[in-house]
Amino acid sequence: MTALVLALIAGAVVGLALGGLGGGGSMLAVPALIYLLGFTPAYAGTAALLIVAATSLTGLLAHARAGRVRWRTGLLFAAAGLPVAAAAGALSARLPAAVLTAGFATLAAVAAWRMLATARKSPPAATRQDGQAPRPSIVRSAGTGAGLGAVTGLLGVGGGFLAVPALVSVLAFTMAEAVGTSLLVISANSLAALVPRLGATGGLHWAVIAPFTAAAVLGAWDGKRLADRFSGRTLQTAFAVALLAVAALMLADALR
């Protein structure tokens, strides 16, 4: 199978994940770039940020049209992570490939476990006595956003797989709002994490990245339709199982 065909297939899957779940695209993009398309971990992280940023912006437009984006809280959440994402992105260039691979594998396993736990039991969002959702704490929003930014910059992931559970459990968003708003956060964090990596983009294989990104962008629109059609629990469970397999593969590779 040629690199072009593999890039198109992998891109479509990444787009479906981002559009349907509001995250998780980079958790699939990074291993696909490494194991299917021959990228090094460092270049895979940079390429994944480019792909995820473009795809997330596309998915964001689709969810914004449906009224599923809480802009004020999402922008605060994202702003807190921007400087941290940029600093962590600079640090990642100094780390050995095996460390990045092991860190990514561990993070993927944790994300899968959290998704499975959430899919088994999703508590309803808290409400005030007047029936309205509580207004998120500024400190809590900023702290969670900063932690997400660190993960994004260091490992080259958008962080939506962490943002969605945080927005639901910590900030009391509905699942639909969390998916839409997470795409705003992912877009901002991915672009910030790219800034210190821009010098490395000259060595990227654009003949692979371009079709990968195009397929992911198209897949994001289909992912949004999947989110309309299937329950969040069903999508989360399917993605978590795939993520566990990816984590096992990458951890075994890092420990060799």
C-alpha positions in Angstrom: 0.0 0.0 0.0 1.5 3.4 -1.0 2.2 6.2 1.4 -0.4 8.3 -0.3 -3.2 5.7 0.3 -2.1 5.2 3.9 -2.0 8.9 4.5 -5.6 9.3 3.2 -6.9 6.4 5.3 -5.2 7.6 8.4 -6.3 11.2 7.9 -9.9 10.1 7.5 -9.8 8.2 10.8 -8.2 11.2 12.6 -10.9 13.5 11.2 -13.7 11.2 12.3 -12.2 11.1 15.9 -11.9 14.9 16.1 -15.2 15.6 14.6 -17.1 13.0 16.6 -15.4 13.1 19.9 -13.9 16.6 20.1 -10.5 15.1 20.5 -8.3 12.1 20.2 -7.1 12.9 16.6 -3.5 13.4 17.5 -3.5 10.2 19.6 -4.1 8.4 16.3 -2.1 10.8 14.1 1.2 10.4 15.9 1.4 6.6 15.8 0.1 6.5 12.2 2.9 8.9 11.2 5.5 6.9 13.0 4.6 3.3 12.2 2.8 3.6 8.9 4.5 6.6 7.3 8.1 6.4 8.8 8.3 9.7 10.6 10.5 10.1 13.7 8.7 10.8 17.0 9.9 14.5 16.9 8.7 15.1 13.3 5.5 13.1 13.9 4.7 15.4 16.8 5.2 18.5 14.7 3.2 17.1 11.7 0.4 16.0 14.0 0.1 19.5 15.4 -0.2 20.9 11.9 -2.8 18.3 10.9 -4.8 18.6 14.1 -4.9 22.4 14.1 -6.3 22.5 10.6 -8.8 19.7 11.3 -9.9 21.1 14.6 -10.7 24.5 13.0 -12.9 22.7 10.5 -14.7 20.8 13.2 -15.0 23.9 15.3 -17.0 25.6 12.5 -19.4 22.7 12.2 -20.1 22.6 15.9 -20.3 26.4 16.2 -23.1 26.4 13.6 -24.9 23.9 15.8 -24.5 26.2 18.8 -22.3 23.8 20.7 -19.4 26.1 21.5 -19.1 28.1 24.8 -16.8 30.7 23.5 -16.1 32.7 26.7 -15.0 29.8 28.9 -13.3 28.0 26.0 -11.2 31.1 25.2 -10.2 31.4 28.9 -9.4 27.7 29.0 -7.3 28.0 25.9 -5.5 31.2 26.8 -4.2 29.7 30.1 -2.6 26.9 28.1 -0.9 29.0 25.3 2.3 30.0 27.1 2.7 26.6 28.7 2.2 24.9 25.4 4.8 27.0 23.7 7.4 26.4 26.5 6.7 22.7 26.6 7.0 22.6 22.8 10.5 24.0 23.0 11.4 21.5 25.7 10.2 18.5 23.6 12.9 19.1 21.0 15.6 18.3 23.7 14.1 15.0 24.8 15.2 11.6 23.4 12.8 9.8 21.0 12.3 6.9 23.4 11.2 9.2 26.2 8.7 10.9 23.9 7.3 7.6 22.7 7.0 6.2 26.2 5.4 9.4 27.5 2.9 9.3 24.6 2.1 5.6 25.2 1.5 6.2 28.9 -0.7 9.2 28.2 -2.7 7.2 25.6 -3.3 4.4 28.1 -4.5 6.9 30.8 -6.8 8.6 28.3 -8.3 5.3 27.2 -8.9 4.3 30.8 -10.6 7.7 31.5 -12.8 7.3 28.4 -13.9 3.8 29.4 -14.7 5.0 32.9 -16.7 7.9 31.6 -18.5 5.7 29.1 -19.6 3.3 31.8 -21.0 6.0 34.0 -21.5 9.6 32.9 -22.9 11.7 35.7 -25.2 14.5 34.7 -23.8 18.0 34.8 -24.4 19.9 38.0 -27.0 22.6 38.1 -27.9 25.4 40.4 -31.2 25.7 42.2 -32.6 27.8 39.4 -31.9 24.9 37.0 -29.0 26.6 35.2 -25.5 25.1 34.8 -23.1 26.6 37.3 -20.6 29.2 36.0 -17.2 27.7 35.9 -14.5 29.1 38.3 -11.9 31.3 36.6 -9.1 29.7 38.6 -10.3 26.2 37.9 -10.7 26.9 34.2 -7.2 28.5 34.0 -5.5 25.7 36.0 -7.1 23.0 33.9 -6.2 24.8 30.6 -2.6 25.3 31.7 -2.2 21.6 32.4 -3.7 20.7 29.0 -1.3 23.2 27.3 1.7 21.4 28.9 0.6 18.1 27.5 0.0 19.6 24.0 3.4 21.2 23.7 5.4 18.3 25.1 3.9 15.4 23.3 2.5 17.1 20.2 -1.1 16.2 21.0 -4.1 18.5 20.7 -5.4 17.4 24.1 -9.1 17.0 23.3 -9.1 13.6 25.0 -8.3 15.4 28.2 -10.3 18.5 27.5 -13.6 16.9 27.0 -13.6 15.0 30.3 -12.3 18.1 32.1 -15.0 20.3 30.6 -17.7 17.8 31.6 -16.5 16.8 35.1 -14.7 20.0 36.2 -16.6 22.8 34.4 -20.0 21.1 34.2 -20.5 21.3 30.5 -22.9 19.1 28.7 -21.2 16.4 26.5 -22.3 18.3 23.3 -20.9 21.6 24.5 -17.7 19.9 25.7 -17.1 18.3 22.3 -17.6 21.6 20.5 -15.7 23.8 22.9 -12.8 21.3 23.1 -12.1 22.0 19.4 -11.6 25.7 20.2 -9.1 24.7 22.9 -7.3 22.2 20.6 -7.0 24.7 17.8 -5.4 27.3 20.0 -3.1 25.0 21.9 -1.9 23.2 18.7 -1.1 26.6 17.0 0.8 27.8 20.1 2.8 24.5 20.4 3.7 24.8 16.7 5.5 28.2 17.2 8.7 26.8 18.7 8.7 23.9 16.2 8.4 26.0 13.1 12.2 25.7 12.4 11.7 21.9 12.0 8.9 22.1 9.4 11.4 22.3 6.6 12.3 18.6 7.1 8.6 17.4 6.9 7.3 15.2 4.1 4.7 17.5 2.7 3.7 15.1 0.0 2.3 12.9 2.9 1.1 15.6 5.3 -1.0 17.5 2.7 -3.2 14.5 1.7 -3.3 13.4 5.4 -4.6 16.8 6.4 -7.1 17.0 3.5 -8.6 13.7 4.4 -8.7 14.6 8.1 -10.6 17.9 7.3 -13.2 16.0 5.3 -13.4 13.3 8.0 -14.2 16.0 10.6 -17.4 16.9 8.9 -18.4 13.2 8.9 -17.4 12.9 12.5 -19.8 15.6 13.4 -22.6 13.6 11.7 -21.5 10.6 13.8 -21.8 12.6 16.9 -25.4 13.5 15.9 -26.2 9.9 15.2 -24.6 7.8 17.9 -24.4 8.3 21.7 -21.2 9.8 23.2 -20.8 6.6 25.2 -20.7 4.4 22.1 -18.1 6.6 20.4 -16.0 6.9 23.5 -15.9 3.1 24.1 -14.9 2.4 20.5 -12.2 5.0 20.6 -10.8 3.9 24.0 -10.4 0.3 22.8 -8.4 1.5 19.8 -6.4 3.8 22.0 -5.4 1.0 24.3 -4.1 -1.0 21.4 -2.0 2.0 20.2 -0.6 2.5 23.7 0.5 -1.1 24.0 2.2 -1.0 20.6 4.1 2.2 21.4 5.1 1.2 24.9 6.5 -2.1 23.6 8.5 -0.2 21.0 9.8 2.3 23.6 11.0 -0.5 25.9 12.8 -2.5 23.2 
